[in-house]
Amino acid sequence: MDIVVENVNCMLAARTPYYKKVIDRISLHVPAGQFVAIMGPTGSGKTTLGQMIGGLILPHSGVIRVGPYQVNNKADRHLLWKTIGFLFQFPEHQVFEDTVFDHIGAGLNRLGMSREWVSEQVKQAMEAVGVCYSQFKDLSPFQISGGELRRIALAGVLVTEPEILILDEPTAGLDSWERSRMLSYIKQIQDEKKMTVLYITHRLEEALEYSDRILVLDHGQLYADFHPCKIQDHWCRLERIGFVKTPLLRFIDSLEKRFAEKLPESLYKEEQLMSFITNLSREDL
Ligand SMILES: Nc1ncnc2c1ncn2[C@@H]1O[C@H](COP(=O)(O)OP(=O)(O)OP(=O)(O)O)[C@@H](O)[C@H]1O
């Protein structure tokens, strides 16, 4: 499903002394199947925008459409919530059921399907996120580690096969191995199911590696919108709002000085960079 945001504004704590304009005239279009990273300084409005698109916060003006649904319309919002998956910064706060099985199966049980079918779907989802079904299914969410719980929260979201996935820093607090494992898995599912993914993150290296597009917010406005391979073109502006080059970008800078005309655009992806380096000839080195 595609997402259309038209001239949207949002105030939080309206009619109180804490009144704040958090989203300021944002318009954008995300075509179905795109993996979009949403970045920007702390407080720039990323979470608010994600929650508005998911119908959890309503805009004060402007229009948001997700596929056939008008987010501003109450009846449409209820239909939208059946096709959308959210994973928040602390996914463990999303796991309320007594057992891992009950949590992952909760959304499916509501569909009125047989117990056997639900069990099979839960099993597949757990195995897909690398959690052993027989070992974990009867455990309480309190009995497992933070990383395992995040994978279970992800399984609980993906098992319902959402058409849109909104991820709000779901890898915060995970080690780098867990982070890349989780993101690679999300990317693989997204490719297979052609899901639209909005991935809110502070990690530029993840945005470059996994996304098809990077949106940058600043003070509630859309500050930049570019393909990851064009990041160098936007760098001066990004630096102005606090972006810092990742080791990979610094390495590409030094390669650029040496091999300017030979560098492919997709070098910001680790695999492409490795392949470029291994294919350099002896003379190049
Ligand atoms: N309930 C609220 N009432 C008033 N202001 C709020 C409320 N919630 C958030 N804000 C303010 O809205 C602004 C945007 O918040 P938001 O959480 O969307 O930013 P963010 O870009 O996701 O930040 P972070 O990167 O820190 O998660 C912030 O300045 C925040 O202080």
The ligand as a Gaussian input file, in Angstrom:
#p B3LYP/6-31G(d) Opt

LIG

0 1
 N        2.605000      14.616000      24.499000
 C        3.362000      15.626000      24.105000
 N        3.052000      16.895000      24.425000
 C        3.804000      17.933000      24.002000
 N        4.897000      17.813000      23.246000
 C        5.264000      16.569000      22.935000
 C        4.527000      15.402000      23.325000
 N        5.143000      14.296000      22.817000
 C        6.214000      14.742000      22.146000
 N        6.283000      16.096000      22.214000
 C        7.291000      16.941000      21.587000
 O        7.144000      16.780000      20.196000
 C        8.397000      16.868000      19.552000
 C        8.560000      15.716000      18.602000
 O        8.588000      14.513000      19.339000
 P        8.883000      13.134000      18.629000
 O        8.871000      12.085000      19.694000
 O        7.963000      12.960000      17.480000
 O       10.375000      13.375000      18.095000
 P       11.427000      12.320000      17.572000
 O       12.053000      12.928000      16.382000
 O       10.800000      10.974000      17.406000
 O       12.447000      12.299000      18.796000
 P       13.452000      11.142000      19.278000
 O       14.475000      10.982000      18.221000
 O       14.021000      11.721000      20.544000
 O       12.636000       9.891000      19.542000
 C        9.435000      16.898000      20.672000
 O        9.920000      18.204000      20.788000
 C        8.681000      16.480000      21.895000
 O        9.185000      17.129000      23.030000

